Amino acid sequence: MTTRRAAQNGETGSATGSKNRSNALDAFIAAKAEIDTMLERLKALSDDHFETHPGEIHWGHVGTLKLYAGLLRQITDSAFKEGEHAA
């Protein structure tokens, strides 16, 4: 179907494939930049002890960090094919 559309537009299948790869690369780089930004922000927040002070820690803080850890574990398990994503 892509080749047929490309032929109608005067493009060859090779040109369309190259354009699609270029678009995919651009989207990949944008998604990676978004992830990098989020990781930098999380690292800074972690370095600041998630904006808490030792004398103020309560179980709500623990629950919040456990939630964050669980969500990050889902990501790392998927990325590294561990946990439920293990082969």
Backbone torsions as a table, in degrees:
resi	resn	phi	psi	omega
1	MET	NA	-39.9	177.5
2	THR	-61.9	-44.0	-179.8
3	THR	-62.7	-40.8	-179.8
4	ARG	-63.4	-45.4	178.2
5	ARG	-63.4	-40.9	-179.9
6	ALA	-63.3	-41.5	-179.8
7	ALA	-64.2	-36.3	178.6
8	GLN	-67.0	-30.3	179.8
9	ASN	-89.2	2.3	-180.0
10	GLY	82.2	10.5	178.6
11	GLU	-97.7	154.6	174.2
12	THR	-90.7	162.6	177.7
13	GLY	-59.4	-35.5	-179.7
14	SER	-66.3	-41.5	179.7
15	ALA	-65.6	-40.5	178.9
16	THR	-64.1	-44.1	178.9
17	GLY	-61.7	-40.6	179.0
18	SER	-65.3	-41.2	178.9
19	LYS	-65.1	-42.3	178.7
20	ASN	-62.4	-41.3	178.0
21	ARG	-64.9	-40.0	178.3
22	SER	-63.6	-44.3	177.2
23	ASN	-62.6	-41.1	178.9
24	ALA	-64.7	-42.3	178.7
25	LEU	-62.5	-43.6	177.9
26	ASP	-60.2	-44.6	179.6
27	ALA	-65.7	-39.6	178.2
28	PHE	-61.7	-47.3	-178.9
29	ILE	-63.3	-39.2	178.3
30	ALA	-64.9	-43.6	179.0
31	ALA	-65.2	-40.3	178.0
32	LYS	-63.2	-42.1	178.8
33	ALA	-62.7	-38.8	177.6
34	GLU	-63.1	-44.0	177.9
35	ILE	-63.4	-45.8	179.9
36	ASP	-58.4	-41.4	178.7
37	THR	-63.6	-44.2	179.1
38	MET	-63.5	-41.7	179.6
39	LEU	-63.8	-40.9	178.0
40	GLU	-62.6	-41.9	178.7
41	ARG	-65.6	-42.6	177.8
42	LEU	-63.4	-40.9	179.1
43	LYS	-61.9	-44.1	179.0
44	ALA	-63.9	-41.7	178.3
45	LEU	-64.6	-41.2	177.6
46	SER	-64.1	-43.4	178.4
47	ASP	-59.8	-28.2	178.2
48	ASP	-92.9	17.9	179.4
49	HIS	54.4	39.3	178.2
50	PHE	53.0	39.5	177.0
51	GLU	55.8	38.2	176.0
52	THR	-122.8	164.2	176.3
53	HIS	-121.5	145.1	-174.8
54	PRO	-49.8	-38.9	-178.4
55	GLY	-74.1	-10.8	-177.4
56	GLU	-105.2	-2.5	-175.9
57	ILE	-65.6	131.7	174.2
58	HIS	-135.8	177.5	-174.3
59	TRP	-64.7	-23.6	175.3
60	GLY	-63.3	-39.3	177.0
61	HIS	-63.8	-41.3	179.2
62	VAL	-61.8	-45.7	179.2
63	GLY	-60.7	-41.2	178.9
64	THR	-63.5	-45.5	179.5
65	LEU	-66.0	-35.6	177.2
66	LYS	-66.5	-36.0	175.4
67	LEU	-62.9	-49.3	178.2
68	TYR	-57.5	-45.4	-178.9
69	ALA	-62.0	-40.8	179.5
70	GLY	-64.2	-41.4	178.5
71	LEU	-66.8	-41.9	177.0
72	LEU	-65.9	-34.8	177.8
73	ARG	-63.2	-38.2	176.5
74	GLN	-59.8	-42.4	-179.9
75	ILE	-67.2	-48.9	-177.3
76	THR	-68.2	-37.0	176.5
77	ASP	-60.5	-41.7	178.5
78	SER	-67.7	-46.6	-177.3
79	ALA	-64.5	-38.1	-176.2
80	PHE	-103.3	7.4	179.0
81	LYS	54.5	51.8	178.6
82	GLU	-117.7	177.1	177.9
83	GLY	57.4	-133.6	-177.9
84	GLU	-69.3	-12.7	179.1
85	HIS	-95.9	3.7	179.8
86	ALA	-64.7	143.1	-178.6
87	ALA	-79.0	NA	NA
